Amino acid sequence: MPAVSFSDIHSVEHFDPRQLPAAFYADPYPTYHALRQTAPVFRCPDGTFFLTAHADLDRIYRDPRTFSSDKQQQFRPIFGDSPLYEHHTTSLVFNDPPLHTHVRKAVGDALSPRAVAAMTPALEALVDGLLDQLPSAGAFDLVDDFASVIPVEVIGNLLRIPHAERGPLRGWSAAILGALEFGVTDATRAAGNRAVTEFVDYLRALIAERRRQLSSADDDVLSRLLQWESNGERLSEHQLYHQCIFLLNAGHETTTNLIGNSVHAVLNTPSAHAALLKNPALTDTAIEEFLRYDAPVQLGNRLTLAAVDIHGVTIPAGSTLTLCIGAANRDPAVFESPDTLKLDRRPNPQLAFGGGIHTCAGLHVARLEAKIALNKLFSRLPRLTLAGSPERAQRARFRGFTHLPVTAG
């Protein structure tokens, strides 16, 4: 099929997530608006359903009995019997209770608001150290030199991975998550499978050593997973490995994208840039608006466990739903002037962290990382501007930049 432009509202009949034109990755929002206006529950050529209305996503997130997060049926034809299949059908986000409940309990306290607040001094020191290495007047890559470094260090600290061993983490994360995109290729699958295998091999040695040294005083996330027990049940070895991989992937890609997308939005909106420089206290509401305006995770999935009617469309049991967070976050039925960046927007019921039992477990960490990173970046580099052409990742599910050249002034 030739590439199709979706700027014309009538062209949504040709929409196929597996064959997206290049223009979509630059700006998917006209497509989302067209879909929401003409077919908020759109049946894709492969028989799956693509949903774009905020009310529908909110309903689905709150009903895990009807809409399952288990991905075995969806992923078996894509990944076969492979390391990627084992990982993505074992990790926290792609499971229903009881495994989801067990792992959520095991990590919940370690990522609570109180525990996350205790990370503040170390995170401030990390961001200051990164900014010290950047030119006070000159060009650098905001993704490579700043945004992508912060979450790797934070997750590395949460899992107590030695600093000298953190080098491969970013590459492993990118390869594993890349396999979740539409139209995955054999090369992408191979890279993802290789990354899972290498990461599991690394974790096998790390966890064995941690077990030998484990004490009741240890309180990091990995120690909690190792010591977790409920009614005689414990996490198996392979469950431990894949929860650790998930924590890295979820914490790295989304936070990198959040910081990069936020900086890009601010630098493209002079009034927002000026407002943040004048009043750094805006950052808390601004982060919620950045999450809404250009969500780092744009798409999620659910499986219907029973026939259901959504927006007047009857969907059979066993159907795969793609939940378009990026579209829901710009739904004019919920958000006034949804395509306008409003740093003081209230209320702001954005869905970037999902909802219900699958609300992102790391949302407090992500918000803290973004707050400290953005406050320090703009206060120390007030003349920051875009320089050159940003490079968007050609991904529909995870929206962010591979390179974002900027200059400090």
N, C-alpha and C positions, 0 to 999 in steps of 0.2 A: 504494500500500500504506500503511495506517495505521502510525503510529509504534509500535514494539514495544519493550517493556521486556525486557532480557535478564537480569534478576535471577533468573528461574526457569531452572534448568539445562535444562529440557526445551524451552525456546524457541529453542535454537540452530538448529533446523531452519529458522527464519525469517531467520537472519543473512544480511545482504547489505551488503557494504562500501559499495555505491553509495547505500544508503538507511539511514543511521544515525540513531537517535533522539538528541535533544539530550542525554539523560542519558549517552550513551556518551562524549561529549567531556569531560564532567565526570569520569567514572571508567570507563575502558574495561576495567579489570582483572577484574571479575566476568564479563564476556563472554569474555575471554580464558581464564579458568579453566574456564568451562563448555565452550568449544570444545576445549581441550586434554584435558579429561577424557572428553568424549563423541566427539569427531571431530578428532583432532590434525591430520589432513589432510582439510580440509573443502572439498567441491566447491561453489563459489559458483554462484548462478543464471546467471551469464554464462559458466560453464564453466571459469573459472580456479580455482586451488586456494589455500587459505589455511592456512598451516602455523604451529603454535603450540608445538611441542616443542623444547626446547633441543638435544637430540641431533640432531634432523633439520636444524636450521639450521646447526649446527656442521659436519655432514657436507657440506651443500651448499656452504658457504663454502670448504671445502677441496677441492672438485672442480670447477674451472672448465671442465674439458673436457666435462663432462656438463651443467653448469648455467651458461648464458651470461648475461653482464651486458649484452650488446648489446640496445638497446631499439628498433631500427628497426621490427620487426614490431609491437611493442606500441604505439608512439607514432604510427605513420602514420595509423591510423584516428582518433586523438584530435586530433592537431594538423595533419594534412594537410601540404602543402608550405608551411611557415611558418617565421618566425624561431625560434619555440619548438622546432619539430622539429629544425631545424639545430643549435640549441644542445644540446638534451638527447641528441642522437645523436652529438655530437662530444666532449662533455666527458669527462674522465678516468673518472668513476665509472660511466658507462653505456657502457663499451667493453671489449672483450676485447683481448688481444694481437693485433697488434703495437703499435697506437696506445697502448694502456694502458701497455705496457712502456716505450715511448719517453718519454711524458710523466712517468711515475713516476720514471724515471731523472733526468729534467731537473730535477725539483723535490725529489728525495729528499734530497740533501745540504743544501739550504737549509732543510729542515724536520727535520733530524736532531736528536737530543737535545742534542748539543754546540752546534749553531747556535741552537737554541731557548733554551738556558740563557743565551746571550749577550744575549737579549732582556730578561732579568730587570730590570736597572736601569731601562730605559725604561718597561717595563710597570708597575713599582712606582710610578714617578713619575706615570704616567697615572692609575692608580687613586687615588693620594693626591690628585691634582689634582681628580678628580671628587668625592671625598669632601669636599674643602675647600669645594666649591660647594654641598653638601647641608646642610640645616639640622641643627644638633646636637641640636635638640629641636623636632620638627615633622614634618609629613607630606610625603611625596614619592612618586613613582612609580618603583619599583625597576627596571622595564623601560625606560621612556623616559629616566630620568635617570641610569641606571647600567649595567644589564646589556647593553643594546643598543649603548651607546656604545663599550664596550671592544673588541669584535671588529672593528667598522668601522675603528677607529684602527689596530689590529694589522694587519689585511689591507691597509689603506691604506699602512702602512709597508712591508710585505713587497713590495708592488707599486710603492712610491715614488710614490703618487698625491699630488699637492700637497694640503695641508690645506684650502685654500680650495675645492677641487673635490670634496670628499667628501660634500657634502650629499645628493645624490640616491642614494647607494649603498644605503642601507637600504631605500628604497622600491623600487628596482629589484630587489633580492634578494627582498623579500616577494612582489612580483608574479610573478617568474619561478618561484619555488618553489610559490606558490599554485596554479599550473596543474598541479602534479603530484598534487593531491589527487583523491580519488574524486569523481565527479559534477561535474566541471569545467563551468562555465557558459560561454556565449558571451562574457559580460562579463569573466570571469576570463581566458579565452583572449586576448581583445583587450588587456587590461591587460598580460598576460605578453608578448605579441608586441611591444607598444609598448616595454616595458622592455628587451627584448633589442635591439631596433633602436636605441634611444637609447644603451644601454651600448656597443654595437659602434661607433656613430658616435663616441662619446667615446674609446674605446680606439684607434680608427684614428688619431686625431690624437696621442694620448699615445704610442703605439708608434712612429709616424713620428718624433716628436721624440726619443724615446729612442734610436732607431737612429742619428740624427745625432750624438748625444753619447756613444755606447757606447764603452767602453774595456774592456780585459781585466781591469782592477781592479774592475769592477762585479760585485757578488756578491748582489744582491737576486734574488727569485724571477723577476721579469719579465726581468731581464738573463740569467739562466740559460736561460730558455725561448728567448730570442732567439738565444743563442749555441750552443744544444744541437745537436749533430750526431753521428750514428752511422752508420757504413758509407755515408757520402754522403747520408744522409737528414736532412732538417730539417723542422721544423713549418711548415705552410703558414700564410698570414696568417689565414685563418678559423679554423684550429686554435688559433693563438695567442690570438685574441680569446676563443674559447669556453673555453679553459683558465683565462684570467684571470677570466671571469665565474663559472666554477665555483668557483675559489678563494674569491672573495668570498662566494658563496652558501653553500658548505659551511662556511666559517669563521664566517660571521655568524650564520645561523639556529641552528645547533647550539649554539654557545657561548652565545648569548643565552638559549636555552632551558635549557641546563645550569645557568647561574647562577640564572635565575629559578626553575626547578623545585627547585633545591637549597635556596634561601632559603625557599621556601614549605614544603618538607618539614621543614626545621629548625624554623621558627616554629610549625609544627603539632605538633611533637614536643618538648615542654619538656625531656625528659631529654637529647635530642640537643643542644639549644641549650645546656643547662648543661654538657654534656661538652665541646663545642667551646670554650666560654668558658674552661673550666678547663684544657683541654689542647689548644692549637692544633696540636700535633704529630699529632693525629688526622686532620688534613685530608687527607693522602695516601690513607689507606684510606677516609675518608669520601667523597672524590670518586668512587672506584670504586663505592661503595654508592649514591651519588646517580645515577650513570650506570645502575646496575642498577634501582633502585627506581622511577624515573620517567624513562625514557630519552628524550632530546631528539629522537631519530629512532626512531619506533616500527615503521616498515614499510619493507621493501625488496622487490625483485623479482628473479626469475631466469626464464630461458626454458630448458626442457628440450631438449637437443639429441638425446636418444635416449629411448626408453621406459624408465621406471625405476620400481622399487617402493620406496615410502616408507611406513613404518609400516603395511605390509600393503595399501596402496592402489596399484594399477597406474596410473601417470600416462603418457599418451601423449607421444611426441616432439612438440615444438612447443607445449607447454602453458606458460601463464604461471603462475608461482608467486608468491604474496605471502608474504614471510617476516616473521612478526610478532615483532620483536625485543622489544617490550614484554611479550609473553606468555612468550617463552623466558627472559627475565630474571627471571621469577617462577615458574619451573617447580619445583615441590616435589621433583621427582626429583633436582634439582641443588642447590637452595637451601633450607636449613632455615628454616622460618617465613618464606616468601618475601614476605608482605605486611607484614612488620615491618622498620622502618628500623633497621639495625645498623651503626653507623659503623665498628666494628672488625671487620667480617665478613672472615674468611679461611678458606678460599680464596674468591675471588670471580671466577669465570670469566664475567663479564658480556659480552654481545655488542654493546654499544652502538656499538663502532667496527667492527663487522663481523668479518671474518676472512679468512684466506688472502691471495691476491694483492690483494684489494680491501680489506684492512684500511685504515682511514682514514689517509691520508698526513699529516693534520694533527693526529693524536692527541696528540702531545707539546705542540703549541701550545695546544690546547684544555685540556689538564690544567694547564698552567702558568697560563693566564688564569684558570681557575676557582680554582686554589689561591691566587693572589695576591688575586683579587677577594674571595673568601670570608674569607680570613684578615684582611684589612684591614677589610672591612665589619664583621665581628663584633667585632673588637678595638676599633675606633674608635666603634662604635655598639652597645654591649653590651645596651642596653635596647630594641633594635629589635623591633617587634611588627607584626603585620598590622593594617591599618586599612581598614575598608570591605570591599567585595566584590571579590575578584580576578576578572579577566575572562580566561577561557581562549579561546585561538584555536580556532575551530571547524574543526579539522584533525585528521585521523586519522594522517597520515603524520608530520608534524612536531608534536610535543607541546610546548606552551609557553603562556605568557601574553602577551596583548596589553597588559594593564595589571595591575600588582600593587601596589596602594596599601599603603604601610607608614608607620609613624611612628617617629622616632628615639628617642622616649621622653618 
